Amino acid sequence: MADIRSNFVGIKSPNPFWLASAPPTDKEVNVVRAFKAGWGGVVWKTLGENPPVVNVSSRYGALHLNDSRMVGFNNIELISDRPLEINLQEIKKVKRDWPDRAMVVSLMVPCEEESWKRILPLVEETGADGIELNFGCPHGMSERGMGSAVGQVPEYVEMVARWCKQYTRMPVIVKLTPNVTDIRHPARAAKKGGADAVSLINTINSICSVDLDLMAPTPVVDGKGTHGGYCGPAVKPVALNMTAEIARDPETQGLPISAIGGISNWRDAAEFMALGAGTAQVCTAAMHHGFKIVDDMISGLKNWMDEKGHATIEDFRGRAVPNVTDWKFLNINFKSIAEIDQDKCIKCGLCHIACEDTSHQAIAAQRLEGKRRYEVIEEECVGCNLCFHVCPVPDCITMVSVKTGKPYLNWTQDPRNPMRKAAE
């Protein structure tokens, strides 16, 4: 069977599935239960210098879509509100009892050199494998000049990363905030500061919903609400894009990436790995379904790797990166059209409605022997694949490439491009 052991910047674990820094990693009892369930590692919930951390009630909001619960998840919880000394004692004990598992400690202290200099030896003494600098939290702590308030300023990212590399032997992972215009800038700064790796994404600044009875954002705290951090399956596309941007940026190519953001199953993890990630951090899925979901993640990844002939994760890690490009380099002469498998079609008409009302009127609604039938009008089909996405039947609608006889042509080469004409 495929070997999914992980060695991420020298941090070894039996598999690449780690629990992200969050409520599931806040104390010894949770982490031990996770390790017993099979998780390869954890990032301990963010520690600080015993700040006056006081959490509120309630703390979570969620986006539900039809029958799917927690498609998106929002939280306004702060860093660990437990005493630093207790956390450090528990980290040391867990690492001693589970030496083969990855133990990374998330940290957040004021953006002052002395603060980092004080806390790093305390964490190192626990025997932890590495640290993750929390430069992403968008609520509560950011108002105190920490979290995303640091992560949004590349100069601060570089500065703190450099301090940490100076004062600890442990690998330094910088956790990036997605609440920026261009994720490449803080990633470049982390690399310049000597960081061993980056992890991303942290949560997205958000208001998840509004209670229309209380007229306040959720979660509601005594009649008021605030912005929080958004995560869960809904943020996966954002996380995939940002991972790809870092993986293909010439200035950060080769920088190890620990993926975070909507990872709920083995396929999600494999997609991030195909874009260059070395480990997959999970939070919302574990909070939704419990720690045992790692069983399916492990077996699913191994089975898929066996099927594809991948002996190790390195056999496919980063393989999709060369195929990520800018829109201007896509082949505008390539053509595909929709094709409907009439044997699988259940005659629901969703493809016709979507195409007729909002797209290109390329699916005809017909009657054949008194029965409904939907056919693609090939000359009208532009290959947008909206019908493919609205169809409720797997593989009923497929996109088929059409030979045009035209050579590869991208927008930078197209004579219709006014910018190209101006350059000439």
N, C-alpha and C positions, 0 to 999 in steps of 0.2 A: 504494500500500500504506500501511497505517497508520504513523503517525509515533510511534515509541516512545522518542524522545529524552527524557532526563530532566534536570530542573533542580530539584534538591532542596536547599533553603535556600542557593541560589546555587552549589551544586556540580553542575557539568554532566557528563553522561556520554552516550554514544551509545545506551545502553539502560539500563533500571532494574535490571539483574541485576548485583549486586555479590557478590563473595566475602566472607563474614564473617570476622572476626578469628579465626584458628585456624591449625592447622598448614599448610594450603594457602597461607597468606599470610606465611610466616615468613621468606622470603628472596627475593632478586632473581630467581633462576632460576625459582622457582615463579610469581611474579607476572608475569614477562615471558611465560612459557608461557601463563598464563591470558589475558593481553591478546591474544596471538596467536590464541588460540582464540575470542576475541570478547567476553569479559566486559567489561561497561561500567565496572566499578570494583572496587576492593578496599578492605577495611579491614585494614590491616597488623596482624599478630599483636601482641598487647599488649606495649608496651615499659614498662620501669621504669627506675629510677635505678641501673642496674647492681647489682641486689640479688643476694645469693647464691642464685640460682635453680639448683637441681639437680633434674633430673627422674629418675624411677624407671623401672624396667623390670619388668613390662609396664605399659602405660598405658591400654589400651582394653578395654572390655567391650561386649557387644552382646546385644540381644534378637532372636532369630530366631523367626519364626512359620511353622510348616510349611515350605514351600519358599522362603519370603521371607527373605532374609538382611538383617540390620541394619535391621529395622523400627524398633528403638530402638538408640541408640548412647550409650555412657557413656565418659567420659574422666577421668583424674586427672592430666592434664598441666597444668603451670603456665604462666606467661607466658613470653615469649621468654627462652631461656637464652643467647642470643648477645649479645656486647657491644653496648651502646647505640650506641657510635660507629660500629660496622660497620652496624648497622641504619639509622642516620640517613644514612650515605653511600649506601647502596643505595636508600633511599627517594628521595633527591635525584636520583640517576641515573635511576631508573625514571620519575619524574615528568618529568624533562627529555626523556627519549626518547619518552614517551607522554603528551603534554600534553592530549590530548582525553579521557583516561580519569580517572575519579574516584579520587583517592588520599586516603583518610582514615586517620589513624593512631590506633590504640587505645592508651590510656595507663592506667597504674595505678601510683601512687606513694603513700607514706604520707599519711594524712589531716592534713597539715600545710601551711600556706600556703606556706612557703618551698620545700617540695619541688615543688609545682606551679609556683611562680614560676620555679624553676630550669629545669625541663624544657621548659616551653612555648616559650621563644624558640629552643631547639635544634630543636624540631620545626618551628616556623614557618620557620626558615631553609632547610629542605629544599624549600620551595615546595609542601608538602602543601596539599590543599584544605580539610581540616577535621580535627577530632579527635573521637574517640569515647571517653568516659569509661567505663572498665570497672568498673561498680558491680554486677556480676552473678556473677562467678566464685565458685562455692560451695565450693571445696575448696582446700586448700593456702594460697592467698593470703588467704583469709578468716580463717584462724587467725592471720594476721599483722596483722589490723586493716584489711585492704583488701578489694577485691571486694565480695561480698555483705554483708560486715560494714558497709560504708558504705551500700550500696543498700537495706538493710533499715531504715535510720534516715532518715526524710524530712528531718530537720534537717541531717544531714550532706550529703545529696544537694544540698539548696539551697545550703549553704555552699560546697561545692567547685565547683559550677556557677558561683556568683558569682565565686569566685576566678579561674576560667578565663576568664570573660568579661572580667574586669578586666585579665588579663595577656596576652591574645592577640587578634589580629584575626580569627583563623580561626573559622568556625562551630563551635559546640560541640554535640555530640550526646551525650546521656546514655543509656547502655545499662542497661536496667532488669533487676533480678533478678525472676524469677517466684516466688521463695521468700518470699513475703509473703502476708498475708491478703487485702489489697485493693490491687491494682496502681495504683489511682487516686491513692493518697497519695504515693508517690514520684514519680509523673508530675506531680502538682500542684507538688511541691517543686522539680522540675527547672525547670518553667515559672517559678516564683517566683524562682528563682536566675538567670533570664535565659537558660536554655538555648535554643538555636535549634531543637532537635528532640529526640526520644527514639527509641531503637531497642529492640526487644524481640521475643522474650524471649531472655534469656541461658539457660544450662542449668539444669535442674531437679535439685535435690539428690536423689541416688538411689543405691541399690545395685541393679545390673542383674541379677545372678544370684549363686548360691552354688555353688561347686564342691563337690559332695557326696563326692568322694574326699579332697580336701584339707581339707574343712570350713572354707572361707574364702571371703569375697566375691571376685568377679572384678572387675577383673583381680587376680591373685594376685602379690604381691611377697614372695618369700622366705617363703611360708607365711602371710602376712597380707594383708588387703585393707582398703579404706576406702571411704567414700562418695565419689561423683564427680558430674560434671555430665552430665545426660541430655538427649539431643537426637535428631534424626532424625524420620522421618515420624510416629512415635507421639506427638510433642509438639505437632503442628500444631493439634489442637483446643484445647489450652490456650492456645497463642499467638493463635489467632483470637479467642478470647473476651477475652483481655486487650487485644488491639488494639481490639476493639469497645468495651470499657469506657472506654478513654481517648478514643476518637473521639466517643463520645456523652456524655461527662461535660461538663456546662456549664462547668466550671472549666478544662478542657483542650481543649475544642473548638477546632479550627483549629491545634493544635500538630502540626507535621509529624512523621510516623512512618515510620521505616525498619523494615520487617517482617523478623523472623527467627523460625525455628522450623518445621522439617519441610518447608520448601519444596523440592520435588523436580522440579517441572515447571511449565509455563506456567500451568496451571489453578490450581495452588496460589497462584502469584504473583497471578493475577487476583482470586482470592478475597480475599487480603489487601488488594489495592488497592481492591476494592469496599467494604471496611471502612475505607478512609481512608488506607492506606499509600501512600507515594510511591515507595519503592524496595523491592526484595526481596533480602535477603541470604541466601546459600546456603553451607552448609558440608558437612554429612553426605553429601548427594547427590553432591557433587563428589569427596569422599573415597571414595565407593562406586563411582562410575562414571567418574570422570575429568573433565577440564575441557571436553571436547567436548559435554557435555550442554547447554551454553548454546546450541548451534545449534538444538536442538529447542525450547528455551524462547523464543528470539527468533522463530523462524518460527511456532511455535504461537500465541504471543500476537498476532502480526501477523495471522495468518489468522483467528483468532477475532474480533479487533477489526474486520477488514474485513467479516466475516459479519454482525456486529451493527451495523455502521455507525458505529463509534467511530473518529474521525480521530486522536485523541490519547488518552493515558492519562487526562487530565483529564476527558474526556467520560464516563467511568464511575467514576472514583475517588470513593469515599465514597457511591456511590449506594445501597448496602445499609444504610448506617448508620441512616436513618430507620425502617427496618423491624426494627431490633433493639430489643426492648422488654423490660419486666419481665413475668414470668409472669402477674402479677395483671391485666395489661391484655390478655391474649389472649382471643379470643372463645370462650367456653365453649359457645355455641350452634352453632358451626361443626361440621359432621360430615362425615367422609369414611369410606369403607369400601374394603376390598380387592377387587380384581377380577382373576381369573386368565384369561389368554389361553390357551385350551385348545390352540390350534395350536402355541404355543411351549413348552407344559408338557412336561417330559421324565419326568414321573411319579415323581420321586425321593422325594416325600413329606416333604421337609424342612419345608415350610410347615405341614403337618398335625401333624407331630411337635412342632414348636416351639409351635404354638398350643394343641395338646391338652395337652401336659405343663406348659407354663409361662405360658400366656396365658389366652384366653377361650373355648376350645373352639368356635371359630367357623369351622373348616374341616373339612368332612365328607370322610371317606375312603369312596369308593364303588367299586362294580364295575359296569362297563357293558360288556355283551357280553364278559365275561371279562377286561376290561382295567381297570387302576386309573384312577381319576379323582378329582380333588380339587375340591370346590366350596365357595365361601364361603357360610356361613349368615348372610345379611344381617342378620337381626334380632339375631344374637349378636355381630356384628362391631362393635368399639368404635373401629376406625380406628387402632389402636396402631402399625401398620405393621411389626411384627416379621417377619411373613411376607415382606414386601417385601425386608427386609435379609438373610434367610437364603436366599432363592431364588438359585440359582447362574446362572440364565438372565436376561440383561439384558432388561428391559421385559416379562417374562412376567407379573409381578404389578405392578399399578399401583394407586395410591390415587385413588379417584374421589369428588369432592365430591357430597354429597346435599343437596338442597333441604329444609330443615326448616320453612321458613315463619316461623321465629323471628327476632327482631331481634338485633342485636349486643348482647352482654351479657358483661361481664367480672366478675371476682371482687369487685372493689370495689363493683360495682352489685348483686350478687346478694343477695337477701334471706336466703339461706341462710348467708351469711357472718356468723358471730357477732361479728366485729369491727365490721362495718357496723352491726349492730343496737345494739352498745354505743355507737357514735358517735352514733346517733340518739337 
